[in-house]
Amino acid sequence: MNIDLKKKGLLGKPSLETVFIDERLPSHITHAFELKCQYEVELKGDYYLLKLCEEAMLPITCLRCSQEFSYHYQQKTELVVKKKKKTAEKY
């Protein structure tokens, strides 16, 4: 997924993207699934704070009993985006 933050005009407002994952799956994930990704960009002085929240129901095969079950996957990530590498290393 490639999103141009400047063109989207995303500062200060949450956005939602849905991606269908069907390639390069590990062997214990049985079939394709849908990943929802909510993201928001905040300007914080001389850098941007990118907040990501991903969620999906993963179809997984148990490695012990070989039964399939659904796992509710959630991940929250915050990234600092800087223009200059030297100043980015401070964070």
Secondary structure as UniProt FT lines:
FT   HELIX           5..8
FT   STRAND          15..21
FT   TURN            27..28
FT   STRAND          33..44
FT   TURN            45..46
FT   STRAND          47..61
FT   TURN            63..65
FT   STRAND          68..81
FT   HELIX           85..88
FT   TURN            89..90
//
